[in-house]
Amino acid sequence: MVKNVPYFRNLDNYIIQEIVYLLRPKRYEAGQLIVQRGDEVDQIFLLKTGCIVVEVPEKNYEGINENFQQKENIYFDWLNEGSCFCIYTGFNKDMYQLVNFRASSTCIVESIHVQDLKALEKCNIELSDILKQM
């Protein structure tokens, strides 16, 4: 599953095994929000089982103060098993999540903290070169 991440496709198997060891699974039930728009994300997520709906929250803006009321979410896309998400926001402190990721069925999502990857890159020049591209 880690090889589904475009950046990791050409890594040596021993580095892939190190990353797999660091993955932490979490179960989400259908309808449960995994990541919400506006979240500061410090992880990369991999969908091991299930299906996730990607939604764009529709906002109703009132005036220049940008006070808003939540309306409804607009369907944007869906992710299936093996998909990776939030890969860029975890590496850029100036970015925040732009969409919602919601479980549409019972899901197992594995994640790895960016800090764990950065610690791993200190021992692996090949991984370090890849992370510099992000």
C-alpha positions as a printed NumPy array, in Angstrom:
array([[  0.   ,   0.   ,   0.   ],
       [  2.879,   2.401,   0.74 ],
       [  4.062,   1.967,  -2.858],
       [  0.732,   3.548,  -3.957],
       [  2.15 ,   6.877,  -2.771],
       [  3.773,   8.301,  -5.924],
       [  6.771,   9.647,  -4.012],
       [  7.5  ,   6.255,  -2.439],
       [  7.151,   4.036,  -5.527],
       [ 10.872,   3.715,  -6.213],
       [ 12.106,   3.365,  -2.643],
       [ 14.07 ,   0.276,  -1.69 ],
       [ 12.047,  -2.418,   0.05 ],
       [ 13.904,  -2.017,   3.339],
       [ 12.805,   1.649,   3.547],
       [  9.23 ,   0.672,   2.655],
       [  9.329,  -1.864,   5.515],
       [ 10.5  ,   0.871,   7.904],
       [  7.57 ,   3.073,   6.852],
       [  5.092,   0.184,   7.177],
       [  6.353,  -0.435,  10.712],
       [  5.524,   3.187,  11.62 ],
       [  1.945,   3.08 ,  10.273],
       [ -0.806,   3.301,  12.902],
       [ -4.276,   1.946,  12.056],
       [ -7.543,   3.537,  13.139],
       [-11.094,   2.38 ,  12.496],
       [-13.787,   4.799,  11.323],
       [-17.483,   3.99 ,  11.071],
       [-19.685,   5.029,   8.144],
       [-20.455,   8.753,   8.332],
       [-17.572,   9.535,  10.678],
       [-15.39 ,  12.526,   9.779],
       [-11.718,  11.6  ,   9.364],
       [-10.238,  14.976,   8.427],
       [-12.164,  18.247,   8.328],
       [-11.656,  21.339,   6.224],
       [ -9.406,  23.779,   8.054],
       [ -7.55 ,  21.102,  10.022],
       [ -3.801,  21.399,  10.38 ],
       [ -2.681,  17.929,   9.381],
       [  0.594,  16.41 ,  10.579],
       [  0.074,  12.945,   9.119],
       [ -0.156,  11.115,   5.823],
       [ -3.182,   8.83 ,   5.597],
       [ -3.54 ,   5.556,   3.682],
       [ -6.916,   3.897,   3.217],
       [ -6.451,   0.211,   3.96 ],
       [-10.094,  -0.917,   3.732],
       [-13.411,   0.753,   2.992],
       [-14.412,   3.828,   1.045],
       [-14.096,   7.546,   1.809],
       [-16.145,  10.408,   0.412],
       [-14.352,  13.69 ,  -0.299],
       [-16.648,  16.667,   0.378],
       [-16.351,  20.388,  -0.129],
       [-18.157,  22.252,   2.644],
       [-20.422,  24.936,   1.226],
       [-20.242,  28.158,   3.217],
       [-22.779,  30.947,   3.375],
       [-20.764,  34.141,   3.858],
       [-22.346,  37.146,   5.543],
       [-20.587,  40.445,   5.009],
       [-16.938,  41.379,   5.072],
       [-16.298,  39.87 ,   8.514],
       [-16.408,  36.45 ,   6.855],
       [-18.821,  35.191,   9.477],
       [-20.325,  32.105,   8.012],
       [-22.922,  29.468,   8.606],
       [-22.325,  25.89 ,   7.593],
       [-24.732,  24.832,   4.863],
       [-24.281,  21.411,   3.354],
       [-21.378,  19.496,   1.937],
       [-20.944,  19.08 ,  -1.798],
       [-19.755,  15.708,  -3.066],
       [-16.379,  16.097,  -4.771],
       [-14.824,  12.645,  -5.134],
       [-14.325,   9.328,  -3.372],
       [-11.303,   7.282,  -2.375],
       [-11.03 ,   3.513,  -2.485],
       [ -8.708,   1.039,  -0.816],
       [ -5.048,   1.845,  -1.332],
       [ -5.619,   5.606,  -1.692],
       [ -3.378,   8.127,   0.014],
       [ -4.567,  11.521,   1.256],
       [ -3.289,  14.625,   3.066],
       [  0.231,  14.077,   1.791],
       [  1.009,  17.755,   1.112],
       [ -0.598,  19.467,   4.094],
       [  1.513,  17.437,   6.508],
       [  4.748,  18.829,   5.086],
       [  3.753,  22.458,   4.749],
       [  2.89 ,  24.41 ,   7.9  ],
       [  1.284,  27.173,   5.802],
       [ -1.274,  24.776,   4.329],
       [ -4.494,  23.621,   5.877],
       [ -6.983,  21.044,   4.732],
       [ -9.362,  22.3  ,   2.015],
       [-11.889,  19.442,   1.96 ],
       [-13.536,  16.947,   4.301],
       [-12.726,  13.25 ,   4.232],
       [-15.646,  11.188,   5.576],
       [-15.968,   7.413,   5.872],
       [-18.78 ,   6.184,   3.641],
       [-18.387,   2.639,   4.986],
       [-16.495,   1.134,   7.869],
       [-12.858,   1.996,   7.13 ],
       [ -9.421,   1.184,   8.406],
       [ -7.125,   4.157,   7.832],
       [ -3.413,   3.854,   8.524],
       [ -1.407,   6.975,   9.184],
       [  2.167,   7.989,   9.688],
       [  3.231,  11.199,  11.381],
       [  5.415,  13.521,   9.347],
       [  7.823,  13.74 ,  12.3  ],
       [  8.329,   9.957,  12.111],
       [  9.168,  10.228,   8.415],
       [ 11.577,  13.076,   9.106],
       [ 13.324,  10.998,  11.766],
       [ 13.558,   8.09 ,   9.324],
       [ 15.015,  10.293,   6.601],
       [ 18.057,  11.053,   8.772],
       [ 19.183,   7.452,   8.241],
       [ 18.133,   7.163,   4.594],
       [ 19.497,   9.59 ,   2.012],
       [ 17.14 ,   8.176,  -0.61 ],
       [ 14.109,   9.073,   1.53 ],
       [ 15.616,  12.454,   2.348],
       [ 15.846,  13.323,  -1.345],
       [ 12.178,  12.42 ,  -1.837],
       [ 10.929,  14.4  ,   1.161],
       [ 12.771,  17.505,  -0.074],
       [ 10.508,  17.419,  -3.16 ],
       [  7.35 ,  17.693,  -1.067]])
